Amino acid sequence: MKKPILAAAAFSLLSSAAVQAPAQTGPAQAERLRDAALKDDVAFDIMEGLTTEIGPRLAGTEAEARARDWSVRKLKSLGFSNVHIETYDMPVWVRGEERAEIVAPFPQRLAVTALGNSGATPPEGISAQVIGFNSLAEFEAASDASVRGKIVFVTHAMTRTQDGSQYGYYGAVRRTGPSVASRKGAAAIVIRSIGTDMHRNPHTGVQMWAQGATPIPAGALSLPDAEQLQRMLKRGKPVTMRLTLTPRNIGVRQSGNVVAEVPGTDPSAGIILIGGHLDSWDLGTGAFDNAAGVAITAAAAKRIMDSGRPRRTIRVVWFGAEEVGGNGSDAYLAQHKNENIVFVSESDFGADRVWRMEPGLAPTNVAMVDRIAALLAPLGISRTSLPASAGADLGDWVRAGVAAFDLQQDGTRYFDYHHTPDDTLDKVDPEQLRQNVAAWTAMLSVVANAGEPIARTSSAAAR
């Protein structure tokens, strides 16, 4: 469980930078910035460079370290100030050999990948009878005796939605299923991937072992293979699987967050904290998840920077180790919780168009929300009363009462690629990416230059 955040109090020293003319803050200037961003190439350039020159960026590995160094060079070349890396240590898990095959009664291979922190089989694998369940709840209700020594298979009914709202519920199969299987004495567990595609691409993802649960082999089958296994089980004959997963823990390694700033003119006005996560899973090149997010936020911040110095400092953070449990966000919060962070916003849901805004500002800042909404409406972005959450890396700030704003992206096809080998640059639509940059530019132009104070929200009072 994450700890509550102390109220923001002090402001860190800004990096030295050449003094620029103050930004023009009127609505006409904001509209010009928004419309110019519809021709943006910076975001795609960042994505192309990161996914091509670095590729997969598993947290704590040499590849993630190369990504941090690449990011520092890139952000400096774009003109950001105070660009640096803030490191921390973390335990690191790496993938090994991955095979699954039905031995009897219908011999054939299945597409499988290990879930994060999976335990390992012996090098030659294990063979055991498969027992199937149609949901996590059905599996949890099963007797330990029925499961003991078997390979558990759990399926589910996740479908595609625009807001990705089913991920939270059905993702529990991945997040907690392995610990339930371990406590019941299962030899291993395989799940239907948490995804919406019908390709033979299994979806990985992190799971954390519950206290007292001994790590066992834990994998995910591609959706077609999960359905194939369901059909086999329905035939009523005992099904035997041979499963080989050989991941390993390689000890404590270094990860880090990459930080850059657009210095503001008024230190007392507070800091705007934006960004996404730099790391990715190791199956694809992490384009949707989340080269897109770091690219969108940096491209928008650069547009504000190039238009003149804003009132508030914009701090861009590319977080490390989000995929494996949020180590980067935890480290950042611990180091910066006493700074005057007044607003947070995160991009971590792909690269498709923004379709809805979710404000998380205090009632005293409703005029600011109105100005943002007016700028976003021509981009086809609707207004809602749903509150902002700011995502995995910045959500703790929101829960502590810091103002936030979510620009909700269309997630209809996001879980086709999420955590799969298919998460590659060719899936990104440049026009939809530009619409994201335009939306972010419009929002930042208001928040960074607003003359009124940005108030804390009622979340702070609850703590």
C-alpha positions as CSV (number, residue, x, y, z in Angstrom):
1,M,0.0,0.0,0.0
2,K,1.3,3.4,-0.9
3,K,1.7,5.9,1.9
4,P,-0.2,9.2,2.1
5,I,1.6,12.3,0.8
6,L,2.5,15.2,3.0
7,A,1.1,18.6,2.0
8,A,3.3,20.4,-0.5
9,A,5.3,23.1,1.1
10,A,8.5,24.2,-0.4
11,F,9.8,24.9,-4.0
12,S,13.1,23.7,-5.3
13,L,15.6,26.0,-6.9
14,L,15.1,26.3,-10.7
15,S,17.9,25.6,-13.0
16,S,19.6,28.6,-14.5
17,A,18.3,29.4,-18.0
18,A,18.4,32.3,-20.4
19,V,15.6,34.7,-19.7
20,Q,12.9,34.6,-22.3
21,A,10.1,36.9,-23.0
22,P,7.0,36.1,-20.9
23,A,4.5,33.9,-22.8
24,Q,1.4,35.6,-24.2
25,T,-1.5,34.1,-22.2
26,G,-4.6,35.2,-24.1
27,P,-7.1,32.8,-25.7
28,A,-6.0,33.8,-29.2
29,Q,-2.4,32.7,-28.5
30,A,-3.6,29.5,-26.9
31,E,-5.7,28.7,-30.0
32,R,-2.7,29.4,-32.2
33,L,-0.5,27.1,-30.2
34,R,-3.2,24.4,-30.3
35,D,-3.7,24.6,-34.0
36,A,0.0,24.7,-34.8
37,A,0.4,21.5,-32.8
38,L,-1.8,19.7,-35.2
39,K,1.2,19.7,-37.5
40,D,3.6,18.5,-34.8
41,D,6.4,16.2,-35.7
42,V,8.4,16.3,-32.4
43,A,6.3,13.6,-30.7
44,F,6.6,11.1,-33.6
45,D,10.4,11.8,-33.8
46,I,10.8,11.0,-30.1
47,M,8.8,7.8,-30.5
48,E,10.7,6.8,-33.7
49,G,14.1,7.4,-32.1
50,L,13.3,5.6,-28.8
51,T,11.7,2.5,-30.3
52,T,14.4,2.3,-33.1
53,E,17.6,3.1,-31.3
54,I,16.7,1.5,-28.0
55,G,13.8,-0.9,-28.5
56,P,12.5,-2.8,-25.5
57,R,13.3,-1.2,-22.2
58,L,12.7,-3.7,-19.4
59,A,13.1,-2.0,-16.0
60,G,16.5,-2.3,-14.3
61,T,18.2,-3.7,-17.3
62,E,21.0,-2.4,-19.5
63,A,18.4,-1.5,-22.1
64,E,16.6,0.8,-19.7
65,A,19.9,2.4,-18.8
66,R,20.6,3.1,-22.5
67,A,17.1,4.6,-22.8
68,R,17.8,7.0,-19.9
69,D,21.0,8.2,-21.5
70,W,19.3,8.5,-24.9
71,S,16.5,10.5,-23.2
72,V,18.9,13.0,-21.6
73,R,20.5,13.7,-25.0
74,K,17.1,14.1,-26.7
75,L,15.6,16.4,-24.1
76,K,18.7,18.6,-24.1
77,S,18.7,18.8,-27.9
78,L,15.0,19.9,-27.7
79,G,16.0,22.8,-25.5
80,F,14.8,21.7,-22.0
81,S,16.6,22.9,-18.9
82,N,17.9,21.1,-15.8
83,V,17.9,17.7,-17.7
84,H,19.2,15.0,-15.4
85,I,18.7,11.4,-14.1
86,E,17.6,10.5,-10.6
87,T,18.6,6.9,-9.8
88,Y,17.3,4.4,-7.4
89,D,17.9,0.6,-6.8
90,M,15.4,-2.1,-7.4
91,P,15.2,-5.9,-7.7
92,V,15.2,-7.1,-11.3
93,W,13.4,-10.1,-12.9
94,V,14.2,-11.2,-16.4
95,R,12.6,-13.6,-18.9
96,G,13.8,-17.0,-19.8
97,E,12.7,-19.9,-22.1
98,E,8.9,-20.0,-22.7
99,R,7.0,-23.0,-24.1
100,A,3.7,-24.6,-23.5
101,E,2.3,-27.7,-25.3
102,I,-0.6,-30.0,-24.8
103,V,0.8,-33.5,-24.4
104,A,-2.6,-35.4,-24.4
105,P,-5.1,-35.9,-25.6
106,F,-4.6,-33.4,-28.5
107,P,-0.9,-32.8,-28.8
108,Q,0.0,-29.3,-30.0
109,R,1.9,-26.1,-29.1
110,L,0.4,-23.1,-27.4
111,A,1.7,-19.5,-27.4
112,V,2.6,-18.5,-23.9
113,T,4.7,-15.9,-22.1
114,A,5.7,-15.6,-18.4
115,L,4.0,-13.0,-16.2
116,G,6.3,-10.6,-14.4
117,N,7.9,-12.2,-11.2
118,S,6.8,-15.6,-12.3
119,G,8.6,-18.5,-10.7
120,A,10.5,-21.0,-12.8
121,T,10.0,-24.6,-13.9
122,P,13.0,-26.9,-14.1
123,P,14.8,-26.5,-17.4
124,E,13.0,-29.5,-18.8
125,G,9.6,-28.1,-17.8
126,I,6.8,-29.7,-15.8
127,S,3.9,-31.9,-17.0
128,A,0.6,-31.9,-15.2
129,Q,-3.1,-32.2,-15.7
130,V,-4.9,-28.9,-16.5
131,I,-7.9,-27.8,-14.4
132,G,-9.9,-24.9,-15.9
133,F,-12.0,-22.1,-14.4
134,N,-14.2,-19.6,-16.2
135,S,-13.4,-16.7,-13.8
136,L,-11.2,-15.7,-10.9
137,A,-14.2,-15.9,-8.6
138,E,-14.9,-19.5,-9.7
139,F,-11.2,-20.4,-9.1
140,E,-11.2,-18.8,-5.7
141,A,-14.2,-20.8,-4.7
142,A,-12.6,-24.2,-5.7
143,S,-11.3,-26.5,-3.1
144,D,-7.6,-26.8,-2.5
145,A,-7.7,-30.5,-3.1
146,S,-9.1,-30.1,-6.6
147,V,-6.3,-27.8,-7.6
148,R,-3.3,-29.3,-5.8
149,G,-0.5,-30.5,-8.1
150,K,-2.3,-29.4,-11.3
151,I,-1.8,-26.6,-13.8
152,V,-4.6,-24.1,-13.3
153,F,-6.1,-22.4,-16.3
154,V,-8.3,-19.3,-15.7
155,T,-10.2,-17.6,-18.4
156,H,-12.4,-14.4,-18.3
157,A,-14.7,-12.3,-20.4
158,M,-12.9,-9.0,-21.0
159,T,-14.1,-7.1,-24.1
160,R,-12.9,-3.9,-25.8
161,T,-14.2,-0.5,-24.5
162,Q,-13.3,3.1,-25.4
163,D,-12.3,4.0,-21.9
164,G,-10.5,0.7,-21.1
165,S,-12.6,0.4,-18.0
166,Q,-12.7,-3.4,-18.0
167,Y,-8.9,-3.7,-17.4
168,G,-9.2,-2.9,-13.7
169,Y,-11.7,-5.7,-13.1
170,Y,-10.5,-8.4,-15.4
171,G,-6.9,-7.6,-14.7
172,A,-7.3,-9.2,-11.3
173,V,-7.0,-12.6,-13.0
174,R,-3.3,-11.7,-13.7
175,R,-2.6,-9.6,-10.6
176,T,-3.9,-12.0,-8.0
177,G,-4.6,-15.3,-9.7
178,P,-1.0,-16.6,-9.4
179,S,-1.0,-16.0,-5.6
180,V,-4.3,-17.8,-5.2
181,A,-2.9,-20.7,-7.2
182,S,0.2,-20.9,-5.1
183,R,-1.7,-20.9,-1.8
184,K,-4.0,-23.7,-3.1
185,G,-1.0,-25.9,-4.0
186,A,-1.1,-25.7,-7.8
187,A,2.0,-26.7,-9.8
188,A,1.6,-23.7,-12.1
189,I,-1.0,-21.3,-13.5
190,V,-1.7,-20.0,-17.0
191,I,-4.4,-17.4,-17.7
192,R,-6.1,-16.1,-20.8
193,S,-4.1,-12.9,-21.6
194,I,-5.6,-9.6,-20.5
195,G,-6.2,-8.3,-24.0
196,T,-8.8,-7.9,-26.8
197,D,-6.9,-9.1,-29.9
198,M,-7.3,-12.5,-31.5
199,H,-3.7,-12.9,-32.6
200,R,-1.3,-15.5,-31.3
201,N,0.5,-12.9,-29.2
202,P,0.4,-13.5,-25.5
203,H,0.2,-10.4,-23.2
204,T,2.6,-10.2,-20.3
205,G,2.2,-8.0,-17.2
206,V,3.3,-7.7,-13.7
207,Q,1.9,-9.6,-10.7
208,M,3.1,-9.5,-7.2
209,W,3.2,-12.5,-4.9
210,A,1.0,-12.1,-1.8
211,Q,2.6,-12.5,1.6
212,G,3.1,-16.2,2.3
213,A,2.7,-17.2,-1.4
214,T,5.6,-19.2,-2.8
215,P,6.4,-18.2,-6.4
216,I,5.2,-20.8,-8.9
217,P,5.4,-20.7,-12.7
218,A,2.8,-18.2,-14.0
219,G,2.1,-17.5,-17.6
220,A,-0.4,-16.0,-20.1
221,L,-1.7,-17.7,-23.2
222,S,-2.6,-15.8,-26.3
223,L,-6.4,-15.4,-26.7
224,P,-6.7,-17.9,-29.6
225,D,-4.7,-20.5,-27.6
226,A,-6.8,-19.9,-24.4
227,E,-9.9,-20.5,-26.4
228,Q,-8.3,-23.6,-27.9
229,L,-7.6,-24.9,-24.4
230,Q,-11.2,-24.2,-23.4
231,R,-12.5,-26.3,-26.2
232,M,-10.2,-29.2,-25.3
233,L,-11.4,-29.1,-21.7
234,K,-15.0,-29.1,-22.7
235,R,-14.5,-32.4,-24.4
236,G,-14.4,-34.0,-21.0
237,K,-11.1,-35.9,-21.3
238,P,-8.1,-35.2,-19.0
239,V,-5.8,-32.6,-20.6
240,T,-2.1,-32.7,-19.8
241,M,0.2,-29.7,-20.4
242,R,4.0,-29.5,-20.5
243,L,5.0,-26.0,-19.4
244,T,8.5,-24.6,-19.5
245,L,9.1,-21.1,-18.0
246,T,12.7,-20.3,-16.9
247,P,12.7,-16.6,-15.8
248,R,15.1,-15.6,-13.0
249,N,15.8,-12.9,-10.5
250,I,19.2,-11.2,-11.1
251,G,19.4,-9.2,-7.9
252,V,19.4,-5.5,-7.2
253,R,20.1,-3.2,-10.2
254,Q,19.8,0.5,-10.9
255,S,16.9,2.2,-12.5
256,G,16.0,5.9,-12.7
257,N,13.8,8.8,-13.7
258,V,14.7,11.3,-16.4
259,V,13.8,14.9,-15.4
260,A,13.7,18.0,-17.5
261,E,12.2,21.5,-17.0
262,V,10.7,24.5,-18.7
263,P,11.5,27.2,-16.1
264,G,8.8,29.6,-15.1
265,T,8.9,33.2,-14.2
266,D,7.1,33.0,-10.9
267,P,8.5,30.4,-8.4
268,S,5.6,31.1,-6.0
269,A,3.1,30.0,-8.5
270,G,4.2,26.3,-8.2
271,I,5.3,23.5,-10.4
272,I,3.3,21.6,-13.0
273,L,4.4,18.0,-13.1
274,I,3.7,16.0,-16.3
275,G,5.1,12.9,-18.0
276,G,4.8,9.2,-18.5
277,H,6.9,6.1,-18.1
278,L,10.1,5.4,-20.1
279,D,10.4,1.6,-19.4
280,S,8.5,-1.0,-21.3
281,W,8.0,-4.7,-21.3
282,D,10.4,-6.7,-23.4
283,L,8.2,-8.4,-25.9
284,G,7.7,-5.4,-28.2
285,T,9.4,-2.0,-28.6
286,G,7.0,-0.2,-26.2
287,A,5.6,2.3,-28.7
288,F,2.0,2.5,-27.4
289,D,3.1,1.7,-23.9
290,N,4.7,4.1,-23.4
291,A,7.0,5.9,-25.8
292,A,3.7,7.6,-26.9
293,G,3.1,9.1,-23.4
294,V,6.6,10.5,-22.9
295,A,6.6,11.8,-26.5
296,I,3.2,13.6,-26.3
297,T,4.0,15.3,-23.0
298,A,7.5,16.4,-24.0
299,A,6.3,17.7,-27.4
300,A,3.5,19.8,-25.8
301,A,5.9,21.2,-23.1
302,K,8.3,22.2,-25.9
303,R,5.6,24.1,-27.7
304,I,4.9,26.1,-24.5
305,M,8.6,26.6,-24.0
306,D,9.1,27.8,-27.6
307,S,6.2,30.3,-27.3
308,G,7.9,32.2,-24.4
309,R,8.6,31.6,-20.8
310,P,5.5,30.4,-18.9
311,R,4.4,31.7,-15.4
312,R,4.7,28.2,-13.8
313,T,7.6,25.8,-14.2
314,I,6.7,22.8,-16.3
315,R,8.6,19.7,-15.1
316,V,8.6,16.7,-17.4
317,V,9.4,13.4,-15.8
318,W,10.0,10.2,-17.8
319,F,9.6,7.6,-15.0
320,G,11.5,4.3,-14.8
321,A,10.1,0.9,-13.7
322,E,6.4,1.6,-14.0
323,E,5.6,-1.7,-15.6
324,V,7.1,-3.8,-12.8
325,G,5.4,-2.0,-9.9
326,G,5.9,1.7,-9.9
327,N,9.4,1.9,-8.4
328,G,10.2,5.1,-10.3
329,S,7.1,6.9,-9.1
330,D,7.7,5.8,-5.5
331,A,11.3,7.0,-5.6
332,Y,10.2,10.4,-7.1
333,L,7.5,10.9,-4.6
334,A,9.9,10.2,-1.7
335,Q,12.4,12.7,-3.0
336,H,10.0,15.5,-4.0
337,K,7.0,15.3,-1.8
338,N,7.8,18.6,0.0
339,E,8.1,20.6,-3.2
340,N,5.4,23.0,-4.3
341,I,3.8,20.7,-6.9
342,V,0.4,22.3,-7.7
343,F,-0.8,20.3,-10.7
344,V,-0.1,16.9,-12.3
345,S,-1.1,15.2,-15.5
346,E,0.1,11.9,-17.1
347,S,-0.1,10.2,-20.5
348,D,-0.1,6.4,-20.5
349,F,-2.8,5.0,-22.6
350,G,-1.4,4.8,-26.1
351,A,-1.4,7.2,-29.0
352,D,-5.0,7.3,-30.3
353,R,-7.1,10.5,-30.2
354,V,-8.1,12.2,-27.0
355,W,-11.9,12.0,-26.8
356,R,-12.8,13.1,-23.2
357,M,-11.4,15.5,-20.6
358,E,-11.6,14.6,-16.9
359,P,-10.8,17.6,-14.7
360,G,-9.5,17.2,-11.1
361,L,-9.4,20.9,-9.9
362,A,-10.9,22.5,-6.9
363,P,-14.3,24.4,-7.3
364,T,-12.4,27.7,-7.0
365,N,-10.7,26.8,-10.3
366,V,-13.8,26.1,-12.4
367,A,-13.0,29.1,-14.6
368,M,-9.7,27.5,-15.5
369,V,-11.5,24.3,-16.4
370,D,-14.0,26.3,-18.5
371,R,-11.1,27.9,-20.5
372,I,-9.5,24.5,-21.1
373,A,-12.8,22.9,-22.2
374,A,-13.3,25.7,-24.7
375,L,-9.9,25.1,-26.2
376,L,-10.4,21.3,-26.4
377,A,-13.9,21.3,-27.9
378,P,-12.7,22.1,-31.5
379,L,-10.5,18.9,-31.2
380,G,-13.6,16.8,-30.6
381,I,-13.0,16.4,-26.9
382,S,-16.0,16.2,-24.7
383,R,-16.3,17.4,-21.1
384,T,-17.2,15.2,-18.2
385,S,-17.6,15.4,-14.5
386,L,-15.6,12.3,-13.9
387,P,-12.6,13.2,-11.7
388,A,-9.0,13.0,-12.9
389,S,-6.8,10.2,-11.5
390,A,-3.5,11.0,-13.2
391,G,-2.5,7.4,-13.8
392,A,-0.1,5.0,-12.2
393,D,2.9,7.3,-11.8
394,L,1.2,10.5,-10.6
395,G,-1.9,9.1,-9.0
396,D,-0.6,9.4,-5.4
397,W,-0.3,13.2,-5.9
398,V,-4.0,13.4,-6.8
399,R,-4.9,11.3,-3.8
400,A,-3.0,13.7,-1.6
401,G,-5.0,16.7,-2.9
402,V,-2.9,18.0,-5.8
403,A,-4.9,19.3,-8.8
404,A,-4.9,17.2,-11.9
405,F,-6.3,16.8,-15.4
406,D,-6.8,13.7,-17.5
407,L,-6.9,13.8,-21.3
408,Q,-8.6,10.4,-21.9
409,Q,-7.4,8.7,-25.0
410,D,-9.5,6.3,-27.1
411,G,-8.6,2.9,-25.8
412,T,-10.7,0.8,-28.3
413,R,-7.7,-0.9,-29.7
414,Y,-5.2,-0.3,-26.9
415,F,-5.5,-3.8,-25.4
416,D,-4.9,-5.4,-28.8
417,Y,-1.2,-4.3,-28.4
418,H,-0.7,-3.8,-24.7
419,H,2.2,-5.8,-23.3
420,T,2.6,-7.9,-26.5
421,P,5.2,-8.3,-29.3
422,D,2.8,-6.2,-31.4
423,D,3.5,-3.0,-29.4
424,T,5.6,-1.5,-32.2
425,L,5.8,1.9,-34.0
426,D,3.8,0.9,-37.0
427,K,0.6,0.7,-34.9
428,V,0.8,4.5,-34.2
429,D,-1.4,6.8,-36.3
430,P,0.6,10.1,-36.7
431,E,-2.6,12.2,-37.2
432,Q,-4.1,10.9,-33.9
433,L,-0.8,11.4,-32.2
434,R,-0.8,15.1,-33.4
435,Q,-4.3,15.5,-32.0
436,N,-2.9,14.4,-28.6
437,V,-0.1,16.9,-28.8
438,A,-2.6,19.7,-29.7
439,A,-4.8,18.7,-26.7
440,W,-1.9,18.7,-24.3
441,T,-0.6,22.0,-25.7
442,A,-4.0,23.7,-25.2
443,M,-4.3,22.4,-21.6
444,L,-0.7,23.3,-20.7
445,S,-1.1,26.8,-22.2
446,V,-3.9,27.5,-19.7
447,V,-2.5,25.9,-16.6
448,A,1.1,27.1,-17.0
449,N,0.0,30.7,-17.5
450,A,-3.1,31.1,-15.4
451,G,-3.0,34.2,-13.2
452,E,-5.2,32.6,-10.5
453,P,-3.7,30.3,-7.9
454,I,-4.2,26.5,-8.4
455,A,-6.0,25.3,-5.3
456,R,-5.6,22.0,-3.6
457,T,-8.6,19.7,-3.9
458,S,-10.8,18.1,-1.2
459,S,-8.7,14.9,-1.4
460,A,-6.2,16.6,0.9
461,A,-8.8,17.3,3.6
462,A,-9.7,13.6,3.7
463,R,-6.2,12.8,4.9
